[in-house]
Amino acid sequence: MPEVYQLYGMSASLYMGKVRSYLRKQHIPFVERAGGDPYFAEKIVPAVGRMIMPVLETSNGTLIQDGADIIDFFEQQAAANNESMRLPAYPSTGVARAVAYLFELFGGEGMLRPAMHYRWNFDETNLSFLKNDFMASLFPSADVETAEKVFDFASKRMRAAAVAFGVTLESIPLIEQSYAEFLDLFSTHLKSAPYLLGGRPTIGDYGLIAPLFAHLARDPYPSLQMREYAPEVFRYVERMNAPEQVLTDGFSAGENLFSDDAMPATLKNLMRYVAQEYLPELRAQVQFANEWIDENLQLETGTNGLKKPESRVIGNVEFGWRGISLKTSVMPYRFYLLQRLQDSVMQASPAAQRAITDLFSETGLLEILDLTTYRRVERVNHLEVWGPDLRVSD
Ligand SMILES: N[C@@H](CCC(=O)N[C@@H](CS)C(=O)NCC(=O)O)C(=O)O
């Protein structure tokens, strides 16, 4: 009998979408359990050091927190057993692999503005669904009054998070314009390929599905909008959650990825979009982090340098974005995903490195390969901590 894993989280959670889709695509049996399960609050939250989802529990009680780490757990387990995954999340060729990591980062961290705006700024259409959906995971047996209080608490925190990600009255029209551009570009791409990099999903798709599933395709307002204006993207979201291969849209049975020297123009256009949409923010965040590291001379390696080890934000930074100024929270976790992209480039063959440089340069993304923090972000005991200062040699 194959092992059945326990996955804790919420239907409405952005980062759950990444893991759920991966597990389904790999045919890995799992039970989805609610964040409101008493076992989660009593055993899992203390063990992982904070209230965060997703968390995967294996049958021997091992806990793995974080979408990327959960995916790596399965990919490494297969490699250790000399097996290959049904649909390996990491492409074997350097260029495709770098592009996949780029979209893991962009999907998980660069699309938070549309995800949060379309969830929290359309109360008339969204609120009754959100209330029901949140309570189904958080406290299904709550009476009406308690449910009201619990939802009020949870939704206030999330509305504050939306602002911290840069959703403001001034930015909203630009967020809408930017998201419409994304839908156009991705729809066009999906007319000739079922997934980002060709015939099967990769880590890039698992990044993109995070904001696209729970928020943008499932919350009532943006769901209708996606069906109306970008049906190809809606079908992609369905495909990403289907354990079986889906050959609609004229796709054939092949599961190959694009070869490194044949990245299609539609993908390059999406990369150019990432450069415009996300590079200014990432640049500002890395710069802020480096100044912060310099100011925190007492920073101890192996800690997050903050009062509470569970804290995820080191400050706020302002930057120019689509002609206005935006202020967003600086979260070291983003640098962890960025490092995964940069490490993959370092590990690529010299020829692949040249091809990656050419592709990233052609699409305005070259700089992303060199944006590094003075200390690497590591994950220890389920938390992000800073590694040693890379400028100090002993
Ligand atoms: N990098 C993390 C991000 C997880 C994350 O931020 N999850 C959100 C839900 S979508 C969360 O648990 N937030 C807890 C809270 O804000 O209370 C991962 O993939 O595990």
The ligand as a Gaussian input file, in Angstrom:
#p B3LYP/6-31G(d) Opt

LIG

0 1
 N        6.485000      30.172000       1.947000
 C        5.426000      29.653000       2.605000
 C        4.302000      30.620000       2.658000
 C        3.158000      30.100000       3.431000
 C        2.127000      31.145000       3.768000
 O        2.389000      32.340000       3.811000
 N        0.907000      30.675000       4.024000
 C       -0.150000      31.527000       4.458000
 C       -1.479000      31.036000       3.946000
 S       -1.637000      31.146000       2.219000
 C       -0.222000      31.426000       5.951000
 O       -0.133000      30.349000       6.485000
 N       -0.372000      32.517000       6.646000
 C       -0.523000      32.389000       8.062000
 C       -1.112000      33.603000       8.635000
 O       -0.904000      34.638000       8.050000
 O       -1.725000      33.465000       9.659000
 C        5.046000      28.279000       2.119000
 O        4.910000      27.963000       0.937000
 O        4.869000      27.486000       2.994000

